[in-house]
Amino acid sequence: MAPPTATPGFHMAIEVARQAYLQAIDDGMPLEDARYLLPNATETSLVATMNARSLHNFFALRCCNRAQWEIREMANKMLHHCKRVASVIFEGAGKQCATCKEPCKIKEKVEERDNQKAI
């Protein structure tokens, strides 16, 4: 997965790093050491345990338009699955633009749109 702003040079650099990683493994370097050759943004598996309250907090923070795009994408997918399994518990979960106190261009646009509707 690459960021939406990735350039051809970005993709080339990633491929060079991947080839160096594979070569190091072929040369007998342990996987945990060869991993140092990979970019910091390399895909990683993650297992987390959260209760419903913690999930609500996670979704409020990470579904937000200000969150980093990759975690926001994952959080929205998680929220979709949670709503499918426990729709009542997660009915109001997700980004909280209406009550958010943080500065946000998206929130400003929504407020501007709502103000124009009221006129």
C-alpha positions in Angstrom: 0.0 0.0 0.0 1.4 3.4 -1.0 0.2 6.8 0.1 -2.1 8.6 -2.4 0.6 11.1 -3.2 3.2 8.5 -4.2 5.4 9.4 -7.2 7.2 7.1 -9.6 10.4 7.8 -7.7 8.7 6.7 -4.5 7.7 3.4 -6.0 11.2 2.9 -7.4 12.8 3.5 -4.0 10.4 1.0 -2.4 11.3 -1.6 -5.0 15.0 -1.1 -4.4 14.5 -1.6 -0.7 12.4 -4.7 -1.2 15.1 -6.2 -3.5 17.8 -5.5 -0.9 15.7 -7.1 1.8 15.1 -10.3 -0.3 18.9 -10.4 -1.2 19.8 -10.2 2.5 17.5 -13.1 3.3 18.9 -15.1 0.5 22.4 -14.4 1.9 21.3 -15.9 5.2 20.6 -12.8 7.2 17.9 -13.5 9.9 14.5 -12.0 9.0 14.5 -9.7 12.1 17.8 -8.2 11.0 16.9 -8.0 7.3 13.8 -6.1 8.2 15.9 -3.0 9.0 16.3 -2.6 5.2 12.6 -2.1 4.7 10.9 1.3 4.8 9.3 2.5 8.1 5.9 2.3 6.4 6.2 -1.5 5.7 2.9 -3.3 6.2 2.7 -4.8 9.7 0.1 -7.2 11.2 -1.4 -6.0 14.4 -3.6 -7.6 17.0 -5.4 -5.4 19.6 -7.9 -6.0 22.3 -10.4 -3.3 23.2 -13.7 -3.1 24.9 -16.7 -1.2 23.5 -15.8 2.0 25.3 -12.2 1.9 24.1 -13.4 1.2 20.6 -15.7 4.2 20.7 -12.8 6.4 21.7 -10.6 4.8 19.0 -13.2 5.4 16.3 -13.8 9.1 17.4 -10.0 9.8 17.1 -9.1 7.6 14.1 -12.1 7.9 11.9 -11.6 11.7 12.0 -10.6 13.5 8.8 -7.5 14.8 10.6 -6.2 11.3 11.3 -3.4 9.8 9.1 -5.0 8.3 6.0 -3.9 4.8 6.6 -5.1 4.5 10.2 -8.3 6.3 9.2 -8.9 3.7 6.5 -8.4 0.8 8.9 -10.5 2.4 11.6 -13.4 3.0 9.1 -13.2 -0.7 8.1 -13.2 -1.8 11.7 -16.2 0.5 12.5 -18.1 -1.0 9.5 -17.5 -4.5 10.9 -18.5 -3.5 14.5 -21.7 -1.9 13.3 -22.5 -5.0 11.4 -22.0 -7.2 14.5 -23.3 -4.9 17.2 -25.3 -2.1 15.5 -26.9 -0.8 18.7 -23.6 -0.5 20.6 -21.8 1.3 17.8 -24.7 3.4 16.4 -23.1 6.7 17.3 -19.5 5.6 16.9 -17.1 7.2 14.4 -15.8 10.7 13.8 -17.4 13.3 16.0 -17.2 16.5 13.9 -20.3 18.0 15.6 -18.8 18.0 19.1 -15.0 18.1 18.2 -13.0 21.0 19.7 -10.0 20.6 17.4 -9.4 23.0 14.5 -10.3 21.2 11.3 -10.8 22.5 7.7 -13.5 19.8 7.1 -15.4 20.9 10.2 -15.2 24.5 9.0 -16.6 23.6 5.6 -19.5 21.6 7.2 -20.3 24.6 9.5 -20.2 27.0 6.5 -22.5 24.8 4.5 -24.9 24.5 7.5 -24.9 28.2 8.0 -25.7 28.8 4.3 -28.6 26.4 4.6 -30.0 28.4 7.5 -30.0 31.6 5.5 
